[in-house]
Amino acid sequence: MGSHVIDNFALQNNFGTAEMRAVFNDVTRLQRQLDVEAALALAEGELDVIPRAAAKQIAAVCDISLYDLDEISKETAIAKHSLMGLINSVQKKADTAGEYVHYGATTQDIVDTATVIQLKEALAIIERDLTAIIKRLAKLSKKYQHTVMVGRTHAMQALPITFGYKLAIWTAEFSRHAARLTESKARILTGNINGAVGTFASLGEAGKAVEKQALDYLELNVPIASLQSSRDNFSEYANLVGLISATLGKIGNEFYNLMRTEIGEIEEGFSQGKIGSSTMPHKRNPAAFETLASLTPPVLKGVSLVHESMHVEHERDAMSWRQEWIALPEISIYLSGQLTNLLSILDTFVVREDKMLENLNRQYGLLLSEKVMFEVGKKLGKQTAHHIVYEKSMIAFEENRSFADTLLESEAIQQYFDRPTIDEWLDPAKYTGQSVSVVDDVYQEIEKIYGRL
């Protein structure tokens, strides 16, 4: 039974996905380490560092299904070393070729490079889901391009926008994350096989060639210098995960707030039988929105832990290294949960245009005070108009009165403007700025990248 939410049978799919858990589970982790050992042996055999027959024999037994995981675990505990249990098992299985297992490499070469292979698999999942979200959001922004709603600053009503505009902002943000992912791949997906302190001393002149050949087999990039004491590639991956997760969490929080009973502009998808509360039968809680928002803090804490691993003692240590083992799987699994959750949300959530209209009119026209100020300013000057409109806005707010009525109590305004003119100014649909064209701009940019949506 799982003691961590990632592995807890009842909770695990709220905190991640089976697909991403499979990338980082025990079996995959060991298999990726075996993949590196196999690539190392084959490269050394090809370059005549070890006998070719031995290299082939080693590669043939680098299949985790051939091993007893409990036995590896017991050997690891006895050796108090993270890799020796596996190395000893491979040596036994390889028979006479076992003397050449792990030849010239150090533990961190194998573990780090295996981790990079896992990150490669993780990035493929993240990129796929990120692309799906970008396309879905772009389509939704177009669908709601003209749907007027309240734009809020400091949690208060500010100016009218369109819901499509809000979605377009998120689409553009995710698009930048996708660009960052593409740009960072070459740096992140770099292996490392260069010996105890990174100098290739154990492999001599063949060292660099062995590393390149082994990493070519694994389809990873080759470092210009050892990465054992340079953990920036893992930190860059963590940064990317953190940025994407932060956007996802922001969206979850925004939807959570827009679903509040007193706002009600968004509703989480509902199906018969879904329970909001064990004691209040009427509740329809924003469970998916809360889940989406709740995973960002642990991701960001994990990102910080990965950054701390950049503090390495001398040429190598295991103190900082182990922090990556904790954090990289966790932040990847949490992010996969968020990405999948948002995709589901976008397919099922409900947009309440009636509530958006109701909230637009909630303050009896005060939402358009900026529009009024600039229109009055054309006759009286902007600063003078601000003073007048401010005074009438405060009266309307304090006395819960029509903004138009208080404006027309100003003699200066009466002198130039009539009620029909003011009523036209107070139409939210006529003061959304460039909301509509921003949606077009974002949509066209996404189509340039991904093709016709």
Secondary structure, 3 states (H helix, E strand, C coil): CCCCCCCCCCCHHHHCCHHHHHHHCHHHHHHHHHHHHHHHHHHHHHCCCCCHHHHHHHHHCCCHHHCCHHHHHHHHHHHCCCCHHHHHHHHHHCHHHHHHCCCCCCHHHHHHHHHHHHHHHHHHHHHHHHHHHHHHHHHHHHHCCCCEEEEEECCEEEEEEEHHHHHHHHHHHHHHHHHHHHHHHHHHCECCCCCCCCCCCCCHHHHHHHHHHHHHHCCCECCCCCCCCCCHHHHHHHHHHHHHHHHHHHHHHHHHHHCCCCCCCEECCCCCCCCCCCCCCCCCCCHHHHHHHHCHHHHHHHHHHHHHCCCCCCCCCCHHHHHHHHHHHHHHHHHHHHHHHHHHHHHHCEECHHHHHHHHCCCCCHHHHHHHHHHHHHHHCHHHHHHHHHHHHHHHHHHCCCHHHHHCCCHHHHHHCCHHHHHHHCCHHHCCCCHHHHHHHHHHHHHHHHCCC
